Amino acid sequence: MESQNQERRRFLLIFLIVSLVTAILVLLYLMQRNYNSQKQEYEKLMADQKNTYEKDLKKLQDDLQEQIQKARRLGEEKEELVDSLQKVFKDIQADRSNLRQTLQLTQSQVKQYKDKIDAYEILLRQKDKEIEKLRETADILYKENTKLKDDKNEIYSELSEEKKQREKLQGKIEEAAILKAENIQINALTGNGKEISGPQFRASRIEKLKIIFNLADNKVAKIGNKDIYMRVLEPAGTILINPSGSGEFQVDGQSMRYSSRQQILFDNSRQTVDFEFARTGQYQAGRHKIELYCDGQRIGYGTFEVR
């Protein structure tokens, strides 16, 4: 009987020990599962926080890049502002790089990044106000500058128009100052000195040509020495030259050959001028032309016929 009681007590003791061990194991399992669950939640929370901070820094970087572009449009004199914004941009870029390289944030890092992001946001708002104020100032200066340019262009336009009028008037004065040869008469001198009136001659009778004309009244032309050039042209347009008295002169910037030249003292007295021209050889049959020039302008012309 005593033996059965001892056996029963031993079995009960073993049962209690097994139950206690089982209970401890179950409790340890539950504690470990709870720890793992809390750890996963914490890691997920830190990962979400890291992702949020990454997005916040990316947005700050984009906003700052836009601010830099606005500052650059304000002009070269705002380079100091651009430089300060670019420095902040590099700081944010470095923080983003460090955040991406961090596998898991600590509590201290969470607070550190939160404080940095808050400071960046405050700084960007201040810079945005500064840029807006500078832009408003720039707009005012632009409008004032545009008005000044318009006024300047208007003045230039008036001056240009005045200059055109002066040039037009000067052109009229210069045109009015051109001498005019009037009453051009072309005669021929025979070998014995007899003068034959034109405008038709027999080739065999022309020893020399004698061209007579007078200069028209011109109160605009300056009194003084004038070089008058004469060109004698054959029917085909070939210029006749006198080997001893021909040369070149300028008309509209181009060189032209002349048949004869004479310098006179222009005194606006309707003075008479005469040329004598002799050529070697006989004149061709057909209509010839006489052209008279002075100061680079043609002042008269005439024709004569050779039979």
C-alpha positions in Angstrom: 0.0 0.0 0.0 2.8 2.3 0.9 4.5 1.4 -2.3 1.5 2.3 -4.4 1.2 5.7 -2.7 4.9 6.5 -3.4 4.4 5.4 -7.1 1.4 7.7 -7.3 3.3 10.6 -5.8 6.2 10.1 -8.2 3.9 10.0 -11.2 2.2 13.2 -10.0 5.6 14.9 -9.5 6.7 13.9 -13.0 3.4 15.2 -14.5 3.8 18.5 -12.7 7.4 18.9 -13.8 6.4 18.1 -17.5 3.5 20.4 -17.3 5.7 23.1 -15.9 8.4 22.7 -18.5 5.7 22.6 -21.2 4.2 25.8 -19.8 7.6 27.5 -19.7 8.3 26.4 -23.3 4.9 27.7 -24.5 5.5 31.0 -22.7 9.0 31.3 -24.2 7.5 30.6 -27.7 4.8 33.2 -27.2 7.4 35.8 -25.9 9.7 35.1 -28.9 6.8 35.4 -31.4 5.7 38.6 -29.8 9.3 39.9 -29.9 9.6 38.9 -33.6 6.3 40.6 -34.4 7.4 43.8 -32.6 10.7 43.6 -34.4 9.1 43.3 -37.8 6.7 46.1 -37.0 9.7 48.3 -35.9 11.7 47.4 -39.0 8.7 48.1 -41.2 8.1 51.4 -39.4 11.8 52.4 -39.9 11.7 51.3 -43.6 8.5 53.4 -44.1 10.1 56.3 -42.4 13.2 56.0 -44.5 11.1 55.9 -47.7 9.2 58.9 -46.5 12.3 60.9 -45.8 13.7 59.8 -49.2 10.6 61.2 -50.9 10.8 64.4 -48.9 14.4 65.0 -49.8 13.7 64.2 -53.4 10.9 66.8 -53.4 13.1 69.3 -51.7 15.8 68.7 -54.3 13.3 69.2 -57.2 11.9 72.4 -55.6 15.4 73.7 -55.1 16.3 73.0 -58.7 13.3 75.0 -59.8 14.4 77.9 -57.5 17.9 77.8 -59.0 16.3 78.1 -62.5 14.2 81.1 -61.3 17.2 82.8 -59.7 19.2 82.4 -63.0 16.5 84.0 -65.0 16.8 87.1 -62.8 20.2 87.9 -64.4 23.9 87.5 -63.9 23.9 90.0 -61.0 22.0 87.3 -58.9 24.9 84.8 -59.2 25.5 85.1 -55.4 21.9 83.8 -54.8 22.4 81.0 -57.3 25.6 80.0 -55.6 23.9 79.8 -52.2 21.0 77.7 -53.6 23.5 75.3 -55.3 25.3 74.8 -52.0 22.0 73.8 -50.3 21.3 71.6 -53.3 24.6 69.8 -52.8 23.8 69.3 -49.0 20.4 67.8 -49.8 22.0 65.6 -52.5 24.6 64.3 -49.9 21.8 63.6 -47.3 19.9 61.6 -49.9 23.0 59.6 -50.8 23.7 58.9 -47.1 20.1 57.9 -46.5 20.1 55.4 -49.4 23.3 53.8 -48.1 21.8 53.4 -44.6 20.2 49.9 -44.3 18.1 50.7 -41.2 17.5 54.0 -39.4 18.0 54.3 -35.7 15.8 56.4 -33.5 18.5 59.1 -33.4 18.8 59.1 -37.2 15.1 59.4 -37.6 15.1 62.6 -35.4 18.2 63.9 -37.2 16.7 63.5 -40.7 13.3 65.0 -39.5 15.1 68.0 -38.1 17.1 68.4 -41.3 14.1 68.2 -43.6 12.2 70.7 -41.4 15.1 73.1 -41.6 15.4 72.6 -45.4 11.7 73.4 -45.9 11.9 76.6 -43.8 15.0 77.6 -45.8 13.3 77.0 -49.1 10.3 79.0 -48.1 12.6 81.9 -47.2 14.5 81.6 -50.5 11.2 81.4 -52.4 10.0 84.7 -50.8 13.4 86.3 -51.6 13.3 85.1 -55.2 9.7 86.4 -55.6 10.6 89.8 -54.2 13.6 89.9 -56.6 11.4 88.9 -59.5 8.9 91.6 -58.7 11.7 94.1 -58.5 13.1 92.8 -61.8 9.6 93.1 -63.4 9.5 96.8 -62.3 13.0 97.4 -63.7 12.1 95.6 -66.9 9.0 97.7 -67.4 11.0 100.9 -66.7 13.8 99.7 -69.0 11.3 98.8 -71.7 9.8 102.3 -71.5 13.3 103.8 -71.7 14.1 101.6 -74.7 10.8 102.7 -76.3 11.6 106.3 -75.6 15.1 105.8 -76.9 13.9 104.0 -80.1 11.4 106.8 -80.6 14.2 109.4 -80.3 16.4 107.3 -82.6 13.5 107.1 -85.1 13.0 110.8 -85.0 16.7 111.4 -85.4 16.8 108.8 -88.2 13.9 110.5 -90.0 15.6 113.9 -89.5 18.8 112.4 -90.9 16.9 111.1 -93.9 15.4 114.5 -94.5 18.8 116.1 -94.2 20.3 113.5 -96.6 17.4 114.0 -98.9 17.8 117.8 -98.7 21.6 117.4 -99.2 20.9 115.2 -102.2 18.7 117.8 -103.7 21.3 120.5 -103.0 24.0 118.3 -104.6 21.8 117.6 -107.5 21.0 121.3 -107.9 24.7 122.1 -107.8 25.4 120.0 -110.9 26.4 122.2 -113.8 24.3 122.0 -117.0 25.7 122.5 -120.5 23.3 124.5 -122.7 23.1 125.4 -126.3 25.6 122.7 -127.3 26.8 123.3 -130.9 29.0 120.8 -132.8 31.0 122.2 -135.7 33.7 120.9 -137.9 37.0 122.6 -138.8 38.4 121.8 -142.3 42.0 121.5 -143.1 42.3 125.2 -144.2 40.6 126.4 -141.0 37.1 126.9 -142.3 34.4 126.2 -139.7 31.3 124.2 -140.9 28.2 124.2 -138.7 26.7 120.8 -137.9 25.2 118.5 -137.2 26.0 116.8 -140.5 29.5 116.6 -142.1 31.3 114.7 -144.8 34.1 112.6 -143.2 36.7 114.0 -145.7 36.1 117.5 -144.6 36.6 117.0 -140.8 40.0 118.0 -139.6 38.9 118.9 -136.1 35.7 119.0 -134.1 34.7 122.2 -132.3 32.2 121.9 -129.5 30.7 125.1 -128.2 28.3 125.4 -125.2 27.6 127.7 -122.3 27.1 126.7 -118.6 23.6 127.4 -117.3 22.9 129.8 -114.4 23.4 127.9 -111.1 23.4 129.8 -107.9 23.9 126.7 -105.8 27.2 125.6 -107.5 30.4 126.8 -105.9 32.4 129.4 -107.7 35.9 128.0 -108.5 37.9 125.8 -110.8 36.1 123.0 -112.6 37.4 120.2 -114.7 35.2 119.5 -117.7 35.6 116.2 -119.6 34.5 115.5 -123.1 33.9 112.0 -124.6 33.5 111.5 -128.4 31.9 108.2 -129.2 31.7 106.5 -132.6 28.5 104.9 -133.9 29.5 101.5 -132.4 30.2 103.1 -129.0 34.0 103.2 -129.2 35.5 106.2 -127.6 37.8 108.3 -129.7 41.0 109.4 -127.9 43.7 111.9 -128.5 47.0 110.2 -127.7 48.4 113.5 -126.4 45.4 114.7 -124.4 43.2 111.7 -123.3 43.0 109.9 -119.9 40.6 108.7 -117.3 38.2 110.2 -114.8 35.7 108.9 -112.1 32.0 108.6 -112.6 30.0 106.9 -109.7 33.2 105.3 -108.5 34.1 103.9 -111.9 36.9 104.9 -114.2 36.0 106.2 -117.6 38.1 107.3 -120.6 37.8 110.8 -121.9 38.7 112.2 -125.2 39.6 115.7 -124.0 39.7 117.7 -120.7 39.6 121.4 -120.0 39.9 123.3 -116.7 37.8 126.4 -116.3 37.0 129.0 -113.6 33.3 128.7 -113.0 31.9 132.1 -112.1 28.1 131.6 -112.8 28.1 134.1 -115.6 26.6 131.7 -118.2 30.1 131.6 -119.6 30.9 130.0 -122.9 33.2 126.9 -123.1 34.6 125.4 -126.3 36.6 122.3 -127.1 38.6 121.4 -130.1 39.3 117.8 -130.8 41.4 116.2 -133.4 41.8 112.5 -134.1 44.1 110.5 -136.2 42.4 108.9 -139.2 39.0 109.5 -140.8 35.7 109.4 -139.0 33.4 106.5 -139.6 30.0 107.0 -141.3 27.1 107.2 -138.9 25.8 109.0 -135.9 28.4 110.1 -133.3 27.8 111.2 -129.8 29.4 113.9 -127.6 29.2 113.6 -123.8 30.2 116.3 -121.4 31.0 115.6 -117.7 31.9 117.7 -114.6 32.3 116.6 -110.9 31.5 113.0 -111.8 28.2 113.9 -113.5 27.1 114.1 -117.1 26.2 117.7 -117.7 25.1 117.5 -121.4 25.4 115.6 -124.7 24.9 116.1 -128.4 25.1 114.2 -131.6 26.5 114.7 -135.1 26.2 112.8 -138.4 29.1 111.8 -140.6 28.4 110.9 -144.2 
